[in-house]
Amino acid sequence: MKPIISLFIKIGAVLLWSLSAQAQQKSAQDWINILQDHQAKEVMVIAHRGDWRNAPENSLQAIENCIKMGVAVAEIDIQRSKDGHFVLMHDKTIDRTTNGKGKVENYTLAELQAFYLKDGLGVPQPVYTIPTLEDALKISKGKILLNLDKADRWLEEVLALVDQMEMRDHCIFKSSKPYAEVKAQMGDELEKVWFMPIVRPSNPNVMQDIKEYQEKIKPVAFEVCFPEYNQDTQDIFDAVKQGNGKVWINSLWDFLSGGHSDERAMVEGKDETWGWILEQGATMIQTDRPEALIHYIKNEKQNEEL
């Protein structure tokens, strides 16, 4: 009898945990509110190409996984087919991520979707096909924000689709170009989207670029990419925060985060890597290990310490 009672207790605990997790799950609107609030301490985790460790990169399942684990933003990449459809694909060719070969732009949507996406081991999986941007928007609406990488090449058409879905407030656009170039490219739309400049200490004009962006559009965040941490990097962090912006750091690879990468977090210690990033005041972190980072933030690094 005792083993049966113990089993029921365990099942009950699991159910309560599941219900609690669902109740705490943030909506897209919750993340939008946090994005707009420069004083918010909540850390926004951004999943690079979705949850590509457990599903093909830039697949619908990779986005679905992000939603389930509580990711704030799924970063996805956009290419355009021969017949004008926007699809999720990082490379200009389909060679690396599918069982096909050639440029995306040389195939129609129907032809592209006849190919299979490859899993993390490079094996084509028939259950995964190349999704459209419209598909990604549909499954994300109300649940998660999207960083539309490479969308600036077809900004007008992408925005038309986003607006058709009434999801402009779900989408983040970025560029490493200075304000004048971005303004010339985007026009009045620049003030009507979530736009985040990408800045680097190696740029001799970086402080002026930050100042100009802050004076013109007051970006909610700046993505800071730095191969090593030094005073120039700290000056950028300080300027962004003093201008009421969030600091976005990429923990993907060493050369983007001053040697504080996801793989170092798994091997050398999370406090020395992700913890260090948090100590710099970053409240947006793009990662290739979203589930582990979320677990670290929630369970190993108390939010009141941030």
Number of C-alpha atoms within 10 A of each C-alpha: 6 7 8 9 10 11 12 12 12 12 12 12 12 12 12 12 12 12 12 11 14 12 9 10 16 17 18 21 16 14 22 17 12 18 22 15 15 17 13 12 16 16 22 20 24 28 27 25 25 32 30 22 15 12 21 29 25 29 26 25 20 22 28 19 19 25 24 14 16 21 26 28 29 30 22 26 23 22 24 24 19 15 12 13 17 24 25 24 26 18 14 13 17 20 14 13 24 23 17 16 12 11 16 22 18 14 16 15 21 12 12 21 16 13 20 20 28 22 18 14 8 13 14 19 16 12 7 19 19 23 20 22 24 18 14 20 21 12 15 23 17 16 23 27 27 27 22 20 20 17 21 18 13 13 15 13 15 19 19 12 17 18 12 11 13 13 18 18 16 24 21 19 18 19 17 14 13 18 20 13 12 17 15 10 14 15 12 10 14 16 14 12 16 21 22 21 21 18 23 19 21 12 9 9 12 17 17 11 19 22 15 15 18 19 11 11 13 18 22 20 26 24 24 21 21 21 17 16 14 11 10 16 19 13 13 20 21 16 16 25 18 10 18 17 24 27 25 26 26 26 27 21 17 17 15 18 21 20 18 27 23 26 18 18 19 14 8 12 13 23 15 13 22 24 19 13 24 20 13 14 18 24 25 24 25 23 25 22 22 27 18 16 24 18 12 16 19 12 10 13 17 10 12 7 8 16
